[in-house]
Amino acid sequence: MSNEATSKLPTVELGTGGPLVGVQGLGCMGMSEFYGPTDTTEALATLDAALAAGVTLFDTADIYGSGHNEELIGPFVRAHREQVVLATKFAIERRADDPTYRGVRNDPAYIRSAVDASLRRLGVDVIDLYYMHRRDPQVPLAESVGAMAELVTAGKVKHLGLSEVTGAELREAHAVHPIAAVQSEWSLFSRDVERTVVGAAAELGIAFVPYSPLGRGFLTGSFANADQLAADDFRRSMPRFTGPNAAANAALVAPIQQVAEERGVTAAQVALAWVHQQAEVHKLVVVPIPGTRKRTRLAENAAAATLTLTAAELALLEPIGGEVAGNRYADMSFSSAGRE
Ligand SMILES: NC(=O)c1ccc[n+]([C@@H]2O[C@H](COP(=O)([O-])OP(=O)(O)OC[C@H]3O[C@@H](n4cnc5c(N)ncnc54)[C@H](OP(=O)(O)O)[C@@H]3O)[C@@H](O)[C@H]2O)c1
């Protein structure tokens, strides 16, 4: 079985020795929950449109819709198994009786049961890239990564990844077993990963998979305040999108829109192009995974991978990251920056 897809997007190796993937992936999370109403027919059409646009890395996790997202994309993955590079994640526990509860589990017994549950929901016999979604500092990292490495030996997983780890944690993990990719938030207004994580990944030949590269949609100008979102939209709980922070942050979108107008492209494309260009700045492989539920976004987002911003445009966008009001999570212990 080969995952080396024929892709319209340029392809890159996802970490040293990792699979070849289109240089932009697809985040499937919103197809199940968090960002407003979902539509299964449109979601499935979006998966097909992504593949047609040259996307081969498809990103899900066991918690997205509490298993729903893995079940949703499973038939698509199976139908295109040779082309799709399937990434999923474990570590975040939820409770049916408390929708806001989030626990973090990194212990080997949990990892062993989580992978089997994901394989069952996806209906596949191997996961191409298996991420630890969050770090529980109470469990020695060598124990967790050791358990993940055993899944590679058992043939259940091909490559390992980590999400929201610090640079030091990435180095420690990579010494136990090669890590193909680190997935963390990275965008024009979430740049804390540049402190330690990006440099460690570059040095170790680990690919960076930026999640929320569109700032959860905010950088596209599609909403300016969480009040405009559905009542159950997860972004209502995020400090950047409410109250005075939202007003301050909405003003930061203006230079993105200015560049977009001058170039005849969309704000989403400018925000995504900036993320892609960090590969050259920091000398590492960068494969952003913008999320969408709509097939109409696919060609637009894919085109951003080959849009090059000029030095003057980059300079105009540079101040945004330093001026953002509010943390990217209400509880920053949920992020790598909270442990740096
Ligand atoms: N590892 C982690 O902890 C973690 C955390 C969060 C997310 N993720 C992964 O990363 C993926 C992407 O992150 P994300 O979904 O949080 O944020 P994102 O990609 O920054 O933004 C997604 C939002 O932008 C909108 N959007 C997409 N393309 C657009 C365009 N061209 N113009 C205007 N709006 C556009 C989407 O709405 P529509 O659906 O209406 O297009 C959606 O509301 C997720 O799907 C998930 O797989 C991982």
The ligand as an ORCA input file, in Angstrom:
! r2SCAN-3c Opt
* xyz 0 1
  N      -4.407     19.760     17.448
  C      -5.335     20.534     17.951
  O      -5.410     20.741     19.159
  C      -6.336     21.192     17.027
  C      -7.132     22.255     17.490
  C      -8.021     22.852     16.600
  C      -8.107     22.393     15.284
  N      -7.334     21.337     14.881
  C      -7.391     20.829     13.495
  O      -7.060     21.900     12.611
  C      -8.081     22.063     11.656
  C      -8.173     23.519     11.255
  O      -8.347     24.378     12.347
  P      -9.700     25.143     12.655
  O     -10.798     24.510     11.889
  O      -9.785     25.248     14.122
  O      -9.456     26.631     12.163
  P      -9.136     27.377     10.803
  O      -8.724     26.427      9.771
  O      -8.239     28.471     11.175
  O     -10.543     28.035     10.450
  C     -11.681     27.288     10.191
  C     -12.821     28.239      9.985
  O     -12.557     29.053      8.850
  C     -13.611     28.971      7.905
  N     -13.004     28.984      6.556
  C     -12.259     28.025      5.965
  N     -11.849     28.434      4.754
  C     -12.348     29.675      4.578
  C     -12.273     30.633      3.538
  N     -11.582     30.389      2.435
  N     -12.923     31.812      3.702
  C     -13.620     32.097      4.820
  N     -13.719     31.218      5.859
  C     -13.093     30.031      5.729
  C     -14.360     27.707      8.239
  O     -15.724     27.874      7.989
  P     -16.524     26.946      6.948
  O     -16.587     25.591      7.529
  O     -17.834     27.632      6.881
  O     -15.742     27.008      5.671
  C     -14.136     27.564      9.752
  O     -15.124     28.253     10.470
  C      -9.323     21.483     12.330
  O     -10.319     21.128     11.393
  C      -8.756     20.313     13.065
  O      -8.610     19.201     12.195
  C      -6.446     20.754     15.733
*
